[in-house]
């Protein structure tokens, strides 16, 4: 029997599909389950982990259900006038100024000093991952940087002189970062079902490029994203000696999309995530105590 020395939780992004992750983490909170010493999130995964770390049950769900469904948040035709399709500026302005979405950040700094919370972003020019360690003063700015989807959000987010975009480009499933920071037991929450059999990114890219329908810069970013996904998948399936990784996927393909999901799909995917979370706690506790890689 082995015992855990350093546990981490990793949450991938997925836009509105993050409602599934919100359900899982709300179920964890409902059962007062947080054995993790480190959290690393990407985009909506970072938002979910922020809510979980602060003990704000239901907060991430409300942001997705209420703010990302507002009429002006996602407007595809705005690209015709060179404006952002996704209005992150208004989204974060409302999070920061509307009392309805206030976060208890007065407790944030001592919390992350003991239990680090990392947001993943991507350097716009080098394409390399940037691992941000937010404070109460920078948490919303860093969260915005992690969420700045290229081509949908026209700007980058300037942090310490670097222009940053969505962390999913450079490190969509940051399990290797969790390991590099010392974790030997890693829970990974995905928003993609392991039963999905659709064409892989490379096949879709090759088809699009043959038809000359894909911007070459976008193609490069997507190839990089695919390569990093593959690297993370290999790590999850074959972790180094002494490291155990448990992946939690949706049991079926989620009904929600990255953006523009029907409200009914968001509700159903949240309920699904909550059920998965409630069903998983006892199994995860056993996994942590036994050190097994599967539950």
C-alpha positions in Angstrom: 0.0 0.0 0.0 1.2 3.5 -0.9 0.2 6.8 0.5 -0.1 10.2 -1.2 2.5 12.8 -0.5 1.2 15.6 -2.8 -2.2 15.6 -4.4 -3.3 17.9 -7.3 -6.4 18.6 -9.2 -6.3 19.7 -12.9 -9.3 21.1 -14.8 -9.3 21.5 -18.6 -11.3 24.3 -20.2 -14.0 24.0 -22.8 -16.0 27.2 -22.6 -19.6 26.5 -21.6 -18.8 22.8 -21.4 -17.2 23.8 -18.1 -20.6 23.6 -16.6 -20.0 19.9 -16.2 -16.8 20.6 -14.2 -18.8 23.1 -12.1 -21.3 20.3 -11.3 -18.5 17.9 -10.2 -16.8 20.5 -8.0 -20.1 21.6 -6.4 -20.7 18.0 -5.5 -17.3 17.8 -3.9 -18.1 20.9 -1.9 -21.5 19.5 -0.9 -19.5 16.6 0.6 -16.8 18.8 2.0 -14.3 17.0 -0.1 -11.1 18.9 -0.9 -8.0 16.7 -0.3 -5.9 18.6 -2.8 -2.7 20.6 -2.1 -2.5 22.1 -5.6 -4.9 23.1 -8.3 -4.1 24.0 -12.0 -6.8 25.2 -14.4 -7.2 26.3 -17.9 -9.8 28.9 -19.1 -13.2 27.8 -17.7 -11.3 25.1 -15.7 -9.5 27.9 -14.0 -12.7 29.7 -13.2 -14.2 26.5 -11.8 -11.2 25.8 -9.6 -11.2 29.4 -8.3 -14.8 28.9 -7.1 -13.9 25.5 -5.6 -10.8 26.8 -3.8 -12.8 29.7 -2.3 -15.6 27.3 -1.2 -18.2 29.2 -3.3 -20.6 26.4 -4.2 -22.7 27.3 -7.2 -20.6 30.4 -8.2 -19.1 29.0 -11.4 -22.4 27.6 -12.5 -24.0 31.0 -12.2 -21.3 32.7 -14.2 -21.7 30.2 -17.0 -25.5 30.1 -16.9 -26.1 33.8 -16.6 -23.1 35.7 -18.1 -22.1 33.5 -21.0 -25.7 33.3 -22.2 -26.3 37.1 -22.3 -27.3 38.3 -25.8 -24.1 40.3 -26.3 -21.5 37.8 -25.0 -21.1 35.6 -28.1 -21.9 37.3 -31.4 -20.3 35.6 -34.4 -21.1 38.4 -36.9 -18.9 40.8 -35.0 -15.8 39.5 -36.9 -17.1 41.4 -40.0 -16.4 44.7 -38.2 -13.1 43.4 -36.6 -14.5 43.2 -33.1 -14.3 40.3 -30.7 -16.8 37.6 -31.2 -16.6 36.8 -27.4 -17.0 39.9 -25.2 -14.7 39.0 -22.4 -14.3 42.7 -21.5 -18.0 43.1 -20.5 -17.9 39.7 -18.8 -15.1 40.5 -16.5 -16.3 44.1 -15.9 -19.5 42.6 -14.6 -17.7 40.0 -12.5 -15.6 42.7 -10.9 -18.3 45.4 -10.4 -21.6 43.6 -9.9 -22.2 42.8 -6.2 -24.1 39.7 -7.4 -20.8 38.2 -8.5 -18.6 39.4 -5.7 -16.0 36.9 -4.5 -14.6 36.8 -1.0 -11.1 37.6 -2.1 -10.1 38.9 1.3 -9.3 35.2 2.2 -7.6 34.4 -1.1 -3.9 35.4 -0.5 -3.5 33.3 2.7 -5.3 30.4 1.0 -3.1 30.2 -2.1 0.0 30.7 0.1 -0.8 27.3 1.6 -2.5 25.7 -1.4 -1.3 27.1 -4.7 -3.8 27.8 -7.5 -2.3 28.1 -10.9 -3.9 29.5 -14.1 -2.5 28.5 -17.5 -2.1 31.1 -20.3 -0.2 31.2 -23.5 2.4 33.7 -24.7 0.9 35.1 -27.9 4.2 35.3 -29.7 6.3 32.4 -28.5 3.4 30.0 -28.1 4.8 28.8 -24.8 2.7 28.1 -21.7 2.8 30.8 -18.9 1.8 29.6 -15.4 0.2 32.4 -13.5 0.0 32.4 -9.7 -2.8 34.8 -8.9 -3.2 37.0 -5.9 -6.3 38.8 -4.7 -5.2 41.8 -6.8 -4.5 39.9 -10.0 -6.9 37.0 -10.0 -9.5 38.3 -12.4 -6.8 39.7 -14.8 -5.1 36.3 -14.8 -8.3 34.5 -15.3 -9.1 36.7 -18.2 -5.7 36.0 -19.7 -6.3 32.2 -19.4 -9.7 32.6 -21.1 -8.7 34.9 -24.0 -9.6 32.5 -26.9 -7.5 33.5 -30.0 -9.5 34.8 -33.0 -12.7 35.0 -30.9 -11.3 37.6 -28.6 -9.4 40.1 -30.7 -7.1 41.3 -27.9 -4.4 39.7 -25.8 -4.2 40.4 -22.1 -1.1 42.2 -21.0 0.5 40.7 -17.9 4.0 41.7 -16.8 4.8 43.0 -20.3 3.7 39.8 -22.0 0.7 39.5 -24.3 -1.2 36.4 -23.2 -4.0 34.3 -24.7 -6.0 31.2 -23.8 -3.9 28.6 -21.9 -5.5 25.8 -23.9 -3.3 26.6 -26.9 0.0 25.8 -25.1 -1.1 23.4 -22.3 -4.7 22.3 -22.5 -4.4 19.5 -19.9 -1.5 20.6 -17.5 -0.8 17.3 -15.9 3.0 17.5 -16.5 3.0 20.9 -14.8 1.3 19.4 -11.8 3.9 16.6 -11.7 6.8 19.2 -12.1 5.4 21.0 -9.1 5.7 17.8 -7.0 2.3 16.1 -7.4 2.3 12.3 -7.3 -1.5 11.9 -7.2 -3.3 13.9 -9.9 -7.0 14.1 -10.6 -7.8 15.4 -14.1 -11.3 16.7 -14.8 -12.1 16.6 -18.6 -15.0 18.1 -20.5 -14.6 15.7 -23.4 -16.1 12.2 -23.2 -13.7 9.3 -23.6 -16.4 7.8 -25.9 -16.1 10.6 -28.5 -15.1 9.1 -31.8 -15.1 12.2 -34.0 -12.2 13.1 -36.3 -9.0 14.2 -34.5 -7.7 17.7 -34.8 -5.0 16.7 -37.3 -7.4 15.0 -39.7 -9.8 18.0 -39.5 -6.9 20.4 -40.1 -5.6 18.4 -43.1 -9.1 18.5 -44.6 -9.5 22.2 -44.0 -6.1 23.1 -45.3 -6.7 21.1 -48.5 -9.8 23.1 -49.0 -7.9 26.3 -48.1 -10.5 27.2 -45.6 -8.2 27.7 -42.5 -6.0 30.6 -41.7 -2.4 29.3 -41.5 -1.7 31.0 -38.2 -4.8 29.4 -36.7 -3.8 26.0 -38.2 -0.4 26.4 -36.5 -2.1 27.1 -33.1 -4.4 24.2 -33.5 -1.6 21.8 -34.4 0.3 23.0 -31.3 -2.9 22.4 -29.2 -3.2 18.9 -30.6 0.4 18.0 -29.9 0.1 19.2 -26.3 -3.2 17.3 -25.9 -1.4 14.1 -27.2 1.5 14.6 -24.8 -0.8 15.0 -21.9 -2.8 11.9 -22.9 0.4 9.9 -23.0 1.3 11.1 -19.6 -2.2 10.2 -18.2 -2.1 6.8 -19.7 1.5 6.0 -18.8 2.6 8.2 -15.8 6.1 8.1 -14.5 7.0 5.6 -11.8 5.5 6.6 -8.4 2.9 8.8 -10.0 -0.8 8.0 -10.2 -3.3 9.8 -12.5 -7.1 9.5 -12.4 -9.1 11.0 -15.3 -12.7 11.9 -14.8 -14.5 12.2 -18.2 -18.2 12.9 -18.9 -19.8 9.4 -19.2 -21.5 10.6 -22.4 -20.9 13.4 -24.9 -22.0 16.7 -23.3 -24.9 18.4 -24.8 -23.4 21.9 -24.4 -20.9 23.5 -26.8 -18.0 25.8 -26.3 -20.3 28.7 -26.8 -23.9 29.4 -27.8 -25.4 26.4 -25.9 -29.1 26.1 -25.2 -30.0 26.7 -21.5 -31.5 23.2 -21.3 -28.1 21.7 -22.4 -26.3 23.7 -19.7 -28.7 22.6 -17.0 -28.5 18.9 -18.1 -24.7 18.9 -18.2 -24.5 20.6 -14.8 -26.8 17.9 -13.3 -24.7 15.2 -15.0 -21.5 16.7 -13.5 -23.1 16.9 -10.1 -24.1 13.2 -10.2 -20.6 12.2 -11.4 -19.1 14.2 -8.5 -21.4 12.8 -5.9 -20.7 9.2 -7.1 -16.9 9.8 -7.3 -16.0 11.0 -3.9 -15.8 7.6 -2.1 -14.1 6.1 -5.1 -11.5 8.9 -5.2 -10.9 8.5 -1.4 -10.2 4.8 -2.0 -7.9 5.6 -5.0 -5.9 8.1 -2.9 -5.4 5.7 -0.1 -4.5 2.7 -2.2 -2.6 4.5 -4.9 -4.3 2.7 -7.7 -4.6 4.3 -11.1 -8.2 3.4 -11.8 -11.5 3.5 -9.9 
